Amino acid sequence: MLYTKCILKEKEESDGVRISIMNRHTLNDGKTLDLRISEKSYDEWMQELSPPSNLLGDYYKRRLSWEDFEKRYKEYLQNKNIEVIVRKLAIRSIENDITILCIEDNPEFCHRRILAEECKKYEVNLKILHR
């Protein structure tokens, strides 16, 4: 099972392996550490699955539309090197409970939803639950 969840939500046993897919654990300024996030908040940190810094900057600072952000992030996930990592995550999620984490409370406008959907492309029987 693949779960998606806000990294600030309480850790639950049913989360399985908690993987942060954030570029960095900072406040919106991109520099100040977010003290609500610690190494206890996640089990693994897969920064390579976060949107690239330039894409995040375009979205947060230069007001890139969500539609364009989603399109560019999907293109990034289909990059040959990243695609291999996404496939491995999908396989792991079939075999074990995995929770991918990001700061957004609502998965609708969060890259973790997009990543989960990409995983499903490689493992069609994968169950996804947004928490």
C-alpha positions as CSV (number, residue, x, y, z in Angstrom):
1,M,0.0,0.0,0.0
2,L,1.2,3.5,-0.8
3,Y,0.1,6.2,1.5
4,T,0.6,10.0,1.1
5,K,0.6,12.3,4.1
6,C,1.7,15.6,5.4
7,I,5.0,15.2,7.1
8,L,3.7,17.2,10.1
9,K,1.0,14.7,10.8
10,E,1.6,12.3,13.6
11,K,3.5,9.1,12.9
12,E,1.3,6.0,12.9
13,E,2.4,2.4,12.9
14,S,0.3,1.8,9.8
15,D,2.5,4.3,7.9
16,G,5.1,1.6,7.4
17,V,8.3,3.2,6.1
18,R,7.9,7.0,6.0
19,I,9.8,8.6,3.2
20,S,10.2,12.4,2.9
21,I,10.1,13.4,-0.7
22,M,10.8,17.1,0.1
23,N,13.6,19.0,-1.6
24,R,14.6,20.5,1.8
25,H,13.1,20.7,5.3
26,T,12.8,24.5,5.5
27,L,10.2,27.1,5.8
28,N,8.8,28.9,2.7
29,D,11.9,31.1,2.5
30,G,13.8,28.0,1.5
31,K,16.6,28.7,4.0
32,T,15.3,28.6,7.6
33,L,15.0,25.1,9.0
34,D,11.5,24.0,9.7
35,L,11.9,23.0,13.4
36,R,8.6,21.0,13.2
37,I,10.5,18.5,11.0
38,S,13.2,16.4,12.5
39,E,14.9,13.1,11.5
40,K,12.2,11.4,13.7
41,S,9.6,12.6,11.2
42,Y,10.7,10.2,8.5
43,D,12.7,7.0,8.0
44,E,14.2,7.8,4.6
45,W,14.8,11.0,2.7
46,M,14.5,10.6,-1.1
47,Q,15.3,14.2,-2.3
48,E,15.7,12.9,-5.9
49,L,11.9,12.5,-5.9
50,S,11.2,16.1,-5.0
51,P,10.6,18.6,-7.7
52,P,13.9,20.2,-8.8
53,S,14.8,23.5,-7.1
54,N,14.2,25.6,-10.3
55,L,10.7,24.1,-10.6
56,L,9.9,24.9,-7.0
57,G,11.2,28.4,-7.5
58,D,9.0,28.9,-10.6
59,Y,6.0,27.7,-8.7
60,Y,6.4,29.5,-5.4
61,K,8.2,32.6,-6.4
62,R,7.4,33.2,-10.0
63,R,3.7,32.0,-9.8
64,L,3.9,29.1,-12.3
65,S,0.4,27.7,-12.6
66,W,-0.4,24.4,-10.9
67,E,-1.1,22.8,-14.3
68,D,2.3,23.8,-15.7
69,F,4.0,22.7,-12.4
70,E,2.3,19.3,-12.7
71,K,3.3,18.9,-16.3
72,R,6.9,19.7,-15.6
73,Y,7.1,17.5,-12.5
74,K,5.7,14.6,-14.5
75,E,8.3,15.2,-17.2
76,Y,11.0,15.2,-14.5
77,L,9.7,11.8,-13.1
78,Q,9.9,10.3,-16.6
79,N,13.6,11.2,-16.8
80,K,15.5,7.9,-17.4
81,N,17.4,8.0,-14.0
82,I,14.4,9.2,-12.0
83,E,12.0,6.7,-13.6
84,V,14.1,3.8,-12.3
85,I,13.7,5.2,-8.7
86,V,10.0,5.6,-9.2
87,R,9.6,2.0,-10.4
88,K,11.6,0.8,-7.4
89,L,9.3,2.8,-5.1
90,A,6.3,1.3,-6.8
91,I,7.6,-2.2,-6.3
92,R,8.5,-1.5,-2.6
93,S,4.9,-0.2,-2.1
94,I,3.4,-3.5,-3.4
95,E,5.6,-5.4,-1.0
96,N,5.4,-3.1,2.1
97,D,3.4,-0.2,3.4
98,I,5.1,3.0,2.4
99,T,4.1,6.6,3.2
100,I,5.5,9.4,1.1
101,L,5.6,12.7,2.9
102,C,5.6,16.4,2.0
103,I,4.6,19.6,3.8
104,E,1.4,20.3,2.0
105,D,-1.7,19.4,4.0
106,N,-3.9,18.8,0.9
107,P,-2.6,16.2,-1.6
108,E,-4.6,17.7,-4.4
109,F,-2.0,20.4,-4.9
110,C,1.1,18.5,-3.8
111,H,3.7,16.6,-5.8
112,R,3.2,13.5,-3.5
113,R,-0.1,12.9,-5.3
114,I,1.6,13.1,-8.7
115,L,4.3,10.8,-7.6
116,A,1.8,8.3,-6.3
117,E,0.0,8.4,-9.6
118,E,3.2,7.8,-11.4
119,C,4.0,4.7,-9.2
120,K,0.6,3.3,-10.1
121,K,1.5,3.4,-13.8
122,Y,4.3,0.9,-13.1
123,E,2.3,-1.3,-10.6
124,V,-1.4,-1.2,-11.7
125,N,-2.5,-3.2,-8.6
126,L,-0.9,-0.7,-6.3
127,K,-3.4,0.8,-3.8
128,I,-3.0,4.4,-2.9
129,L,-4.5,6.2,0.1
130,H,-4.1,9.9,0.7
131,R,-4.2,10.7,4.4
